[in-house]
Amino acid sequence: MRPKKTILCVDDNEQILSVRTFLLETRGYRVVAHTNPHEALDAISHTLPGTLDLLLTDLLMPQMDGNELVRRAKELHPALPTMIVSGSVASYDRACRADVFLPKGAGSSAELLERIRILVARKRGPKKYSLPSLPLAPNHSIAAAS
């Protein structure tokens, strides 16, 4: 069985956070939920790079907006995929720091899950493979080299 992918989910609205957490957990993700971006940043700083598979955050929050959270998270873990969602902002320029921005009106559950699936898959990177060993040519045998 594959290990669950871990998503750090941040939203100051507890109801939205709860619904989003439920949606993700029922799809097999492990969710670490925070309503405070400062607490989320503290959690990021106490994890090893590669431990978190995605940072999913709201754009508009009172203590720190999603752009700032993403900026600081990327300083700590540059390879961490990030997604900003907004229920009230339709313009991408408000969320320019994230890898993906899901604006108002495009935030259906199916769209959110598909974008997350793509980001988490991209984080894994290409499959590793090893080059086959090449046989020595007959005139370059080990015995001839001795």
C-alpha positions as CSV (number, residue, x, y, z in Angstrom):
1,M,0.0,0.0,0.0
2,R,1.3,3.4,-0.9
3,P,1.8,5.9,1.9
4,K,-0.8,8.7,2.0
5,K,0.2,12.1,0.6
6,T,0.2,14.8,3.2
7,I,-1.5,18.1,2.5
8,L,-1.1,21.1,4.8
9,C,-4.5,22.9,4.5
10,V,-4.8,26.5,5.8
11,D,-8.0,28.6,6.0
12,D,-9.1,31.1,8.6
13,N,-12.8,30.0,8.1
14,E,-13.2,26.9,10.3
15,Q,-16.3,25.7,8.4
16,I,-14.5,25.8,5.0
17,L,-11.4,24.2,6.5
18,S,-13.5,21.4,7.9
19,V,-15.3,20.7,4.6
20,R,-12.1,20.8,2.7
21,T,-10.4,18.5,5.2
22,F,-13.3,16.0,4.9
23,L,-13.2,16.1,1.1
24,L,-9.4,15.4,1.0
25,E,-9.4,12.7,3.7
26,T,-12.2,10.8,2.0
27,R,-10.0,10.8,-1.1
28,G,-7.1,9.2,0.8
29,Y,-5.0,12.2,1.7
30,R,-3.6,12.9,5.1
31,V,-4.6,16.5,6.1
32,V,-2.9,18.7,8.6
33,A,-5.3,21.6,9.1
34,H,-4.6,25.1,10.5
35,T,-6.8,28.1,10.8
36,N,-3.8,30.4,11.6
37,P,-1.2,30.9,8.9
38,H,1.5,31.6,11.6
39,E,0.9,28.1,13.1
40,A,1.0,26.6,9.6
41,L,4.3,28.2,9.0
42,D,5.6,26.9,12.3
43,A,4.5,23.4,11.3
44,I,6.3,23.7,8.0
45,S,9.5,24.9,9.8
46,H,9.4,21.8,12.0
47,T,9.1,19.3,9.1
48,L,11.8,17.8,7.0
49,P,11.8,18.8,3.3
50,G,9.7,16.3,1.3
51,T,7.5,15.4,4.3
52,L,4.7,17.6,3.1
53,D,3.3,17.0,-0.4
54,L,1.3,20.2,-0.8
55,L,0.4,23.5,0.9
56,L,-3.2,24.4,0.1
57,T,-4.1,27.8,1.5
58,D,-6.8,30.4,1.3
59,L,-5.8,33.8,-0.3
60,L,-7.5,36.2,2.1
61,M,-6.8,35.7,5.7
62,P,-6.5,38.3,8.5
63,Q,-3.1,37.5,10.1
64,M,-1.2,36.8,6.8
65,D,-2.5,36.4,3.3
66,G,-1.9,33.3,1.2
67,N,0.8,34.9,-0.9
68,E,2.9,35.7,2.1
69,L,2.4,32.2,3.5
70,V,3.5,30.7,0.2
71,R,6.5,33.0,0.0
72,R,7.7,32.1,3.5
73,A,6.9,28.4,3.0
74,K,9.0,28.3,-0.2
75,E,11.9,29.9,1.7
76,L,11.8,27.0,4.1
77,H,11.0,24.2,1.5
78,P,11.6,25.5,-2.1
79,A,10.3,22.3,-3.7
80,L,7.0,22.3,-1.8
81,P,4.1,22.5,-4.3
82,T,1.6,25.2,-3.4
83,M,-2.0,26.1,-4.3
84,I,-4.0,29.1,-3.3
85,V,-7.8,29.0,-3.4
86,S,-10.1,32.0,-3.1
87,G,-13.8,32.1,-2.7
88,S,-13.9,35.9,-3.2
89,V,-11.1,36.8,-5.6
90,A,-11.3,36.1,-9.3
91,S,-8.0,37.6,-10.4
92,Y,-4.8,35.6,-10.6
93,D,-2.6,38.6,-9.9
94,R,-3.8,38.5,-6.3
95,A,-2.2,35.0,-5.9
96,C,0.9,35.2,-8.0
97,R,3.3,33.3,-5.7
98,A,1.6,29.9,-5.8
99,D,2.1,27.1,-8.3
100,V,-1.6,27.0,-8.9
101,F,-4.4,29.5,-8.2
102,L,-8.0,28.4,-8.1
103,P,-10.2,31.5,-8.4
104,K,-13.7,32.3,-7.5
105,G,-16.1,30.3,-9.7
106,A,-13.6,27.6,-10.6
107,G,-13.5,26.1,-7.1
108,S,-15.6,23.0,-7.6
109,S,-14.6,19.9,-5.6
110,A,-13.8,18.0,-8.8
111,E,-11.5,20.8,-10.1
112,L,-9.8,21.2,-6.7
113,L,-9.2,17.4,-6.5
114,E,-7.8,17.2,-10.0
115,R,-5.4,20.1,-9.5
116,I,-4.2,18.6,-6.2
117,R,-3.7,15.2,-7.9
118,I,-1.6,16.8,-10.6
119,L,0.5,18.9,-8.2
120,V,1.2,15.9,-5.9
121,A,2.1,13.7,-8.9
122,R,4.5,16.4,-10.2
123,K,6.2,16.5,-6.8
124,R,7.1,12.9,-7.1
125,G,9.1,13.7,-10.3
126,P,10.1,11.4,-13.0
127,K,10.4,7.7,-12.3
128,K,13.9,6.7,-11.5
129,Y,15.6,4.2,-13.8
130,S,19.1,2.8,-14.2
131,L,21.0,2.5,-17.4
132,P,21.7,-1.1,-18.6
133,S,25.3,-2.1,-18.3
134,L,26.9,-2.3,-21.7
135,P,28.9,-5.5,-22.6
136,L,32.6,-5.0,-23.4
137,A,33.5,-5.2,-27.1
138,P,35.5,-8.4,-28.0
139,N,38.7,-6.4,-28.7
140,H,38.5,-4.6,-25.4
141,S,38.2,-7.5,-23.1
142,I,39.5,-7.3,-19.5
143,A,42.1,-9.9,-20.2
144,A,43.5,-7.9,-23.1
145,A,43.8,-4.8,-21.0
146,S,46.0,-6.6,-18.4
